[in-house]
């Protein structure tokens, strides 16, 4: 292959990853109020498309417990993630804020073809400009090159490295922290990478911490190094067994719950229990409109993200600890004192008495 455009054209996701998707369905809790102790969401069920790592019996068992009436609040999402990670038993993880394919930055559709074509030239120019910071290695020098590209990626340049971590809580934190202007459902990926992996035969690459990539140690990081696909030699470890835990809003369950509440209201109205009957029924009709459902989705996901961050902080995982480098730490200090705090986090902390 001449450049990364050739790899972009030839690349197929299913040749690198064998993905079993486990969908975690949730709905908005219509009884939620920021001032009460109810959680803003309820997990309704999980489902899988392959049943490789989780059998139907495993899924049925989890679904029975998810819907056990003794759990009035329902399960907290953090604990479901924790149980699924333990059941699946894979060793590396990646959290993504939205549902997009497992591609490094340089192979994504929104990366320009000219950047992919000129990447090697830009890399060489950077080495000449900053010889004390980075060195040049060709694509054949996998490990040495990956260490240098990790520095470039550390400072925001798109490379052929895909970040992963051996700590599921770090992956959850990345998944929860990233926000989007539009509604986007996050995913947690689990990769089956053996502890004794031969990196010469695998996409996996470890990179040692240096003065210019301090985040590697803090984030318990490693990479999937797609440069290895540029070589003609076949990697016998592909495709990598992968499980994707995909969060999905359960529209059907939410609509059913609104209809049940409306029916109960109609029965109460028929018995003259409610005086303001028209207002009640109008409220339920409004709740069934698509724009209202979309609003509830956004509200619910903000709560979920805030709850995950809050729970991970209880376990000792903080955003600022993921970025120990000097520039990022200064940014955190400035943001703490001058940026508006996300209202969803504030609302969640008001009702933080909610327990599992």
C-alpha angles and dihedrals in degrees: 000000000000100000143341092284089068090052091046091054095044098041119111120183095216092056090062104031132038099200127197108193119211110190119209109203122203137170136203115264103233091199092059119120125172089235098053130071096246121116115243093232141035126207107232103185147320127236137181135210098210114020092214101127096019118041123215087254090055091050094046090051092051092046091052090054093044089057098040106131092219087075096071092176095042123227122318108239093232091063093048090053089048093052094046092050090052094046094048094045100201119152110221132049145191129193120207127187094217141020106274131134124273099262131134117244096263092056097049122112094242092059113099120246090229091057091051091048095047098038095104092050091049091048091054091048091052090051090054092047096044107026093158093056105042141014131208122248127169123240090262091064093074104174098036092045092048090055090055095044089051088062091052091048090047088064095046105269117139111245140165092264124104114204118233133164137208090223117080092198091057089051090049090051092053089048092051099041099054111088133192135206089229131044110281127167115227127227135207115209125204120197128201101225115157118235089233094047117163101227092200089064098037139064087234118106131180118211124199121231116256137174089272102045103043092152093073093077096038093051094042083235139184132155145232100230111212091185085083088068089062090069118083092228112105119241104222092198092072135142097043114219105242136177120205118201102202121191112219131182109234101224093175094052091046093051090047091053092050091049091051091051091048092051091050089050092050090051091049091048091051088056091048092244093129121050098186093060098149094052092050095051093044089053092055093045089053091050090059095056116107095238090052091050091049090051091051090049090056093045092048095049092049088054092048092051092048092048093050092049091048092050094046090051087057087057091050100260113133129172094233091057090060091063109048094160117115099243095050094046090055089050091053092051092050093046092049092059102033112026124086112254114240105262092219091064091050092049091048093051090053089061097034090127086087108115136191 
